[in-house]
């Protein structure tokens, strides 16, 4: 405000303060230039009135020439020949006709009804036409009480101002007009000012993200390998909000994220990180990049207090809640019991920002990307790019590891230009990190499935005792001679998450009976209980005719021998491939992967021998690109020798790393 207005405001303010303090009229007039009577009027008629924000005006009302009450017309509207004399006509019209005012307000505030065909983008011109039609229907024109001039469009501007004021009094409807349902949800979520003060490992945000890319899998064929497009994959991530560090993640191979994959992501955050060998580049990982466990043993198994999720069923199910409470000691914050709102990006700002960064720095830069939205897609046919480049999902696992680990080693402006890992080291030096750590035994049993089952068999049936558990029959030497257990209930536990061929058996008293083995056809190749359930579902639906003596091999053959490859790749097939690849790595090291590489690329015998020697000399050599397991149908060495060579195309990930 200018100098005169500022002086008038300060004089009024001082007069009001002296009036409240009990000063005399002479003292107030001598100090402020106004008397006690005028100061009292300022308090009653201005300062004590209610503002539009719900509070009293207070000292705000003492600004000179500030309008406190809106203009109210006291005389009948009479428009002269020059179109003047209509000030306050809109307010006078609505105050004299309350029924019409309610009808107009309902027209302005009418929202979009779910499941009904309604107008989304409403024009003010259509509202103006409706307004004029209503005035004519109410005989204003016949009674010569028309409130607006026909020469000037003043009525249209007045209606716009009134509609704006009505919408401002209804923020929800105004947000719906401005940004749709997402803006309404953001309005409900709030700005976060009342959330508790953060401290290290007080809150962890967890969510799943559908990756913006198309990938393929190579299936064995008579002429070599055939690339098949797979469904879009998900990644589940846990991020600590104070340090912005990604604690763990897991790449889900199913069409949706199941609860087991959520538990695997939690387990990843509580165990030591073991890096995957990166094959597409020698410089894909920055120095010091990784998950927090690379900083030392003191960062392994750190527990947190709260886990914030968006309300997805896989994240809020009873199993996840119980394991978080038992193993981590964490409360689950979901829309049902916290401030969060379903599908609101503002309730989990850190992880949503991370997902946006993951797309901007990684997958959306590749030509096989689907883009953040259909409008943002830059490549017309990302499926064709994935097939032509043979971008397998195994390469995606390596690329995700590089992107996430490099994120933890990238400086953040909000952390004083420290990286998340540097921030954790800084907090550890100050002694502010939590001292509570998860029990390694409980962490190992996060994915353990337990069920109380009866023991069958025995001398009465003429067969050794056995237990039916998870669609398979379990037995073995440890229970073969236990006739005393027949007819009793025992606890069966799948203690190895990726190997359901064995299960642990204990009595109800807690005494260990031993480890039982699954009977055919589930005793040959390793698999998980989830894979077994999906294979049994295929058998029940008559799509898989027979399991034979090896159910996993029969399932692999079923997927790989589909006529013309019309059916999409089954999610369980990808899970089996991952388990078999891990099993080969554990037992045979890099030599198994080398043999798969030679089979795919058709290397010469002398080159193959050289690779074998190099693999024997150094067990720390980089892992070559993962390849699919061998076809169930056995092929002779001559078949492998005569197989045509398949040229290896440079991966987009390699080109990205080189650039």
Secondary structure, DSSP 4 states (H G I P E B T S, - for coil): --HHHHHHHHHHHHHHHHHHHT--HHHHHHHHSS-HHHHHHHIIIIITSBPTTSSB-GGGGGSTT---S-----S-----TTS---TTHHHHHHHH-HHHHHHHHHHHH--PPTTS---SS--HHHHHHHHHHHHHHTTTTTTT---S-SSSTHHHHHHHHHHHHHHHT-HHHHHHHHHHHHHHHHHHH--STTSPPP-TTSEEEEEEEE-S---EEEEEETTEEEEEE-PPPEEEEEEETTT--EEEEEEE-SSS--HHHHHHHHHHHHS---PPPP-S-SS-SPTT-S-GGGG-GGGTTB--SEEE----HHHHSHHHHHHIIIII--EEE-TTTSS--TT-TTTTHHHHHHHHHHHHHTGGGSTT---SSGGG---S-HHHHHHHHT-BHHHHHHHHHHHHHHHHTSEEGGGTSEEHHHHHHHHHHHT-S---B--HHHHHTTT-EEEEEEEEEETTTTEEEEEEETTEEEE-HHHHT-GGGTTSEEEEEE-STT-TTEEEEEETTS-EEEEEEEPTTSSSS---HHHHHHHHHHHHTTSS---TT-HHHHHHHHHHT-GGG-SPPPHHHHHHHHHHHHHHHHHHTHHHHHHHHHHHHT--HHHHHHHHHHHHH-TTSPPPPP-PPPPSS---HHHHHHSPP-PPPPPHHHHHHH-
